[in-house]
């Protein structure tokens, strides 16, 4: 059984994201006193008094919008209303009832779903008389709240508690592969997620910086489920504006850190930039598996030398990611990127596999016979003959190599050992860590 979906809707800047955060008890949405901060649908799971639900925050709904960014936001809000089981309509108690509010009320009256009319920013006794203006819309019950201070929110939750199913262990989120789609601004991240999903789950436009909140999207492909996170474009530090964009980039980095795989989108036409290498370095620093997707390849595939030139550029710009698989495709053409699921399955397996200690040491002993460890000068080889290895962690895989003299193990030998481990156990797309310890 799927938890009911509760959508928070309303015109811009009435406090929807603040209420979203207050209900969840945290701060997963960006909150700022600027209209239009929330643009995509932002989902999160929660419970109230033991009953689960899924909450979705939406962009400001302007019923009159017909073009530009406001029209795109309007479309996202309409999708949320259509798929929701319960609606929370938020109005601004300080601003009073406005014509856009009344237009949204007209829209909601045509929908056969429970709607809870909520008046936000009612945080003092002096503000309560402001509610009188809202009775003109003819609703019998309103819920005065202060999302910022938490006043009245429990009464709102109590009102729809009976509509929530009783808790079920099966409702706990499964341990699904998590994939963060990362890259610099306007490289096609949201378009890729939409192509994989087959619908306009996230907002797409040709304006750099459209995605601000990391957006989790459940994608099912051939009966397997994946969680894709579309993130804000990561600019060079000097070009990151303070405030909203700074929070967006910080959350993109956090989303990458809680994912299994970072899918780094590159631009086939513009080539690999310094910022691309920095983003790849951040993924590696966080120990994430990595897949490189060269987007817009359809614009270059007619050039017979393009592939060889781009591969040479990858080796030059990403010498620290020789193990990352590369996919050439176009986010605008879903068929060209279906291969990404096959790669994800292989990379997730490599990222999470645990190699049994017995077979691992048989592999190591055979390797030592072929290429012994370096020998300390003046010491007989038997001094380092006894060597042992075991896997100590996953995500990413980490191994402890026990030797008599750790200082004798060179970086070149560790690189050799890592490469052989990759060949033997198909560690595609994942970093490996080898820790040398004294036996």
SULFENQUI-V203716 format. One record per residue. RES is the residue in three letters. SS is DSSP state (helix for helix, strand for strand, loop for the rest). PHI is phi in radians with two decimals (* if undefined). Layout:
BEGIN
RES | SS | PHI
RES | SS | PHI
END
This chain:
BEGIN
UNK | loop | *
UNK | loop | -1.62
UNK | loop | -1.06
UNK | loop | -1.11
UNK | strand | -1.71
UNK | strand | -1.95
UNK | strand | -1.82
UNK | strand | -1.70
UNK | strand | -2.24
UNK | loop | 2.74
UNK | loop | -1.23
UNK | loop | -1.09
UNK | loop | 1.15
UNK | loop | -1.73
UNK | loop | 1.83
UNK | helix | -1.10
UNK | helix | -1.17
UNK | helix | -1.13
UNK | helix | -1.16
UNK | helix | -0.96
UNK | helix | -1.14
UNK | helix | -1.14
UNK | helix | -1.10
UNK | helix | -1.39
UNK | loop | 1.38
UNK | loop | -2.55
UNK | loop | -2.35
UNK | loop | -1.37
UNK | loop | -1.90
UNK | loop | -1.31
UNK | loop | -2.12
UNK | loop | -2.69
UNK | loop | -1.45
UNK | loop | -2.34
UNK | loop | -1.07
UNK | loop | 1.52
UNK | loop | -1.16
UNK | loop | -1.48
UNK | loop | -2.02
UNK | loop | -1.55
UNK | loop | -1.37
UNK | strand | -2.01
UNK | strand | -1.80
UNK | strand | -2.74
UNK | strand | -1.64
UNK | strand | -2.64
UNK | strand | -2.40
UNK | strand | -2.45
UNK | loop | 0.87
UNK | loop | 1.42
UNK | strand | -2.00
UNK | strand | -1.48
UNK | strand | -2.71
UNK | strand | -2.09
UNK | strand | -1.89
UNK | strand | -2.23
UNK | strand | -1.66
UNK | loop | -2.16
UNK | loop | -1.26
UNK | loop | -1.07
UNK | loop | -1.61
UNK | loop | -1.99
UNK | loop | -1.00
UNK | loop | -1.48
UNK | loop | -1.15
UNK | loop | -2.27
UNK | loop | -2.72
UNK | helix | 1.30
UNK | helix | -1.08
UNK | helix | -1.07
UNK | helix | -1.19
UNK | helix | -1.15
UNK | helix | -1.10
UNK | helix | -1.00
UNK | helix | -1.08
UNK | helix | -1.10
UNK | helix | -1.14
UNK | helix | -1.12
UNK | helix | -1.11
UNK | helix | -1.08
UNK | helix | -1.10
UNK | helix | -1.16
UNK | helix | -1.60
UNK | loop | -1.33
UNK | loop | -1.67
UNK | strand | -2.36
UNK | strand | -2.12
UNK | strand | -1.97
UNK | strand | -1.70
UNK | strand | -1.81
UNK | strand | -2.17
UNK | strand | -1.73
UNK | loop | -1.16
UNK | loop | -1.36
UNK | loop | -1.43
UNK | loop | 1.38
UNK | loop | -1.27
UNK | loop | -2.01
UNK | helix | -0.96
UNK | helix | -1.07
UNK | helix | -1.02
UNK | helix | -1.13
UNK | helix | -1.16
UNK | helix | -1.16
UNK | helix | -1.03
UNK | helix | -1.05
UNK | helix | -1.10
UNK | helix | -1.23
UNK | helix | -1.13
UNK | loop | -1.51
UNK | loop | -1.90
UNK | loop | -1.54
UNK | loop | -2.49
UNK | strand | -1.09
UNK | strand | -2.15
UNK | strand | -1.92
UNK | strand | -1.42
UNK | strand | -2.05
UNK | strand | -1.90
UNK | strand | -1.56
UNK | loop | 1.18
UNK | loop | -1.73
UNK | loop | -1.98
UNK | loop | -2.43
UNK | helix | -1.09
UNK | helix | -1.17
UNK | helix | -1.43
UNK | helix | -1.05
UNK | helix | -1.04
UNK | helix | -1.14
UNK | helix | -1.17
UNK | helix | -1.00
UNK | helix | -1.08
UNK | helix | -1.41
UNK | helix | -1.20
UNK | helix | -1.13
UNK | helix | -1.44
UNK | loop | 1.43
UNK | loop | -1.63
UNK | loop | -1.39
UNK | loop | -2.36
UNK | loop | -2.14
UNK | strand | -2.10
UNK | strand | -1.30
UNK | loop | -2.45
UNK | strand | -2.15
UNK | loop | -1.08
UNK | loop | -1.15
UNK | loop | -1.83
UNK | loop | 1.44
UNK | strand | -1.28
UNK | loop | 1.40
UNK | helix | -1.18
UNK | helix | -1.07
UNK | helix | -1.11
UNK | helix | -1.13
UNK | helix | -1.12
UNK | helix | -1.07
UNK | helix | -1.16
UNK | helix | -1.90
UNK | helix | -1.02
UNK | loop | -1.20
UNK | loop | -1.51
UNK | loop | -1.60
UNK | loop | -1.28
UNK | loop | -1.16
UNK | loop | -1.02
UNK | loop | -2.46
UNK | helix | -1.06
UNK | helix | -1.23
UNK | helix | -1.46
UNK | loop | -1.10
UNK | loop | -1.05
UNK | loop | -1.28
UNK | loop | -1.43
UNK | loop | -1.58
UNK | strand | -1.05
UNK | strand | -1.94
UNK | strand | -2.18
UNK | strand | -1.64
UNK | strand | -1.61
UNK | strand | -2.18
UNK | loop | 2.74
UNK | loop | -1.27
UNK | loop | -1.05
UNK | loop | 1.11
UNK | loop | -1.67
UNK | loop | 1.97
UNK | helix | -1.12
UNK | helix | -1.13
UNK | helix | -1.11
UNK | helix | -1.09
UNK | helix | -1.07
UNK | helix | -1.09
UNK | helix | -1.14
UNK | helix | -1.18
UNK | helix | -1.42
UNK | loop | 1.49
UNK | loop | -2.69
UNK | loop | -1.45
UNK | loop | -1.24
UNK | loop | -2.09
UNK | loop | -1.28
UNK | loop | -2.20
UNK | loop | -2.62
UNK | loop | -1.64
UNK | loop | -1.76
UNK | loop | -1.05
UNK | loop | 1.53
UNK | loop | -1.14
UNK | loop | -1.45
UNK | loop | -2.03
UNK | loop | -1.43
UNK | loop | -1.14
UNK | strand | -1.93
UNK | strand | -1.47
UNK | strand | -2.29
UNK | strand | -1.46
UNK | strand | -2.07
UNK | strand | -1.94
UNK | strand | -2.44
UNK | loop | 0.88
UNK | loop | 1.18
UNK | strand | -1.92
UNK | strand | -1.91
UNK | strand | -2.43
UNK | strand | -1.92
UNK | strand | -1.73
UNK | strand | -2.01
UNK | strand | -1.49
UNK | loop | -2.08
UNK | loop | -1.18
UNK | loop | -1.10
UNK | loop | -1.70
UNK | loop | -1.55
UNK | loop | -1.11
UNK | helix | -0.94
UNK | helix | -1.17
UNK | helix | -1.80
UNK | loop | -1.45
UNK | loop | -1.26
UNK | loop | -1.22
UNK | loop | 1.60
UNK | helix | -1.01
UNK | helix | -1.15
UNK | helix | -1.06
UNK | helix | -1.09
UNK | helix | -1.06
UNK | helix | -1.15
UNK | helix | -1.04
UNK | helix | -1.31
UNK | helix | -1.10
UNK | helix | -1.15
UNK | helix | -1.16
UNK | helix | -1.10
UNK | helix | -1.13
UNK | helix | -1.17
UNK | loop | -1.67
UNK | loop | -1.68
UNK | loop | -1.47
UNK | strand | -2.21
UNK | strand | -1.78
UNK | strand | -1.63
UNK | strand | -1.65
UNK | strand | -1.50
UNK | strand | -2.05
UNK | strand | -1.74
UNK | loop | -1.13
UNK | loop | -1.48
UNK | loop | -1.35
UNK | strand | 1.45
UNK | loop | -1.63
UNK | loop | -1.74
UNK | helix | -1.06
UNK | helix | -1.17
UNK | helix | -1.04
UNK | helix | -1.15
UNK | helix | -1.20
UNK | helix | -1.13
UNK | helix | -1.08
UNK | helix | -1.12
UNK | helix | -1.15
UNK | helix | -1.09
UNK | helix | -1.15
UNK | helix | -1.06
UNK | loop | -1.49
UNK | loop | 1.27
UNK | loop | -1.59
UNK | strand | -1.17
UNK | strand | -2.55
UNK | strand | -2.21
UNK | strand | -1.72
UNK | strand | -2.03
UNK | strand | -1.54
UNK | strand | -1.45
UNK | loop | 1.14
UNK | helix | -1.18
UNK | helix | -1.08
UNK | helix | -1.41
UNK | loop | -2.18
UNK | loop | -1.14
UNK | loop | -1.33
UNK | loop | -1.50
UNK | loop | -1.14
UNK | loop | -1.73
UNK | helix | -1.09
UNK | helix | -1.09
UNK | helix | -1.11
UNK | helix | -1.14
UNK | helix | -1.24
UNK | helix | -1.11
UNK | helix | -1.12
UNK | helix | -1.17
UNK | helix | -1.06
UNK | helix | -1.13
UNK | helix | -1.30
UNK | helix | -1.53
UNK | loop | -2.12
UNK | helix | -1.14
UNK | helix | -1.53
UNK | helix | -2.20
UNK | loop | -1.17
UNK | loop | -1.61
UNK | loop | -1.42
UNK | strand | -1.20
UNK | strand | -2.11
UNK | strand | -2.08
UNK | strand | -1.75
UNK | loop | -2.95
UNK | loop | -2.44
UNK | loop | -1.12
UNK | loop | -1.36
UNK | loop | -2.13
UNK | helix | -0.95
UNK | helix | -1.08
UNK | helix | -1.33
UNK | helix | -2.03
UNK | loop | -1.07
UNK | helix | -1.05
UNK | helix | -1.09
UNK | helix | -1.20
UNK | helix | -1.10
UNK | helix | -1.13
UNK | helix | -1.05
UNK | helix | -1.06
UNK | helix | -1.15
UNK | helix | -1.23
UNK | helix | -1.07
UNK | helix | -1.07
UNK | helix | -1.15
UNK | helix | -1.22
UNK | helix | -1.96
UNK | loop | -1.21
UNK | loop | -2.14
UNK | loop | -1.50
UNK | loop | -1.02
UNK | helix | -1.13
UNK | helix | -1.06
UNK | helix | -1.02
UNK | helix | -1.11
UNK | helix | -1.33
UNK | helix | -1.10
UNK | helix | -1.07
UNK | helix | -1.14
UNK | helix | -1.11
UNK | helix | -1.13
UNK | helix | -1.19
UNK | helix | -1.18
UNK | helix | -1.15
UNK | helix | -1.41
UNK | loop | -2.41
UNK | loop | -1.10
UNK | loop | -1.12
UNK | loop | -1.02
UNK | loop | -1.84
UNK | loop | -1.14
UNK | loop | -1.04
UNK | loop | 1.43
UNK | loop | -1.99
UNK | loop | -1.20
UNK | helix | -1.10
UNK | helix | -1.13
UNK | helix | -1.14
UNK | helix | -2.14
UNK | loop | -1.19
UNK | loop | -1.52
UNK | loop | -2.28
UNK | strand | -2.41
UNK | strand | -2.36
UNK | strand | -2.61
UNK | strand | -1.48
UNK | strand | -1.95
UNK | strand | -2.84
UNK | loop | -2.18
UNK | loop | 0.93
UNK | loop | -1.57
UNK | loop | -1.08
UNK | strand | -2.31
UNK | strand | -2.21
UNK | strand | -1.87
UNK | strand | -1.84
UNK | strand | -1.71
UNK | strand | -2.37
UNK | loop | -1.25
UNK | loop | -2.32
UNK | helix | -0.97
UNK | helix | -1.15
UNK | helix | -1.40
UNK | loop | -1.44
UNK | loop | -1.44
UNK | helix | -1.09
UNK | helix | -1.12
UNK | helix | -1.22
UNK | helix | -1.12
UNK | helix | -1.13
UNK | helix | -1.09
UNK | helix | -1.11
UNK | helix | -1.08
UNK | helix | -1.10
UNK | helix | -1.22
UNK | helix | -1.07
UNK | helix | -1.09
UNK | helix | -1.14
UNK | helix | -1.24
UNK | helix | -2.04
UNK | loop | 0.95
UNK | loop | -1.43
UNK | loop | -1.32
UNK | loop | 1.34
UNK | loop | -2.14
UNK | loop | -1.21
UNK | loop | -2.10
UNK | strand | -2.14
UNK | strand | -2.09
UNK | strand | -1.80
UNK | strand | -1.61
UNK | strand | -2.23
UNK | strand | -1.36
UNK | loop | -1.42
END
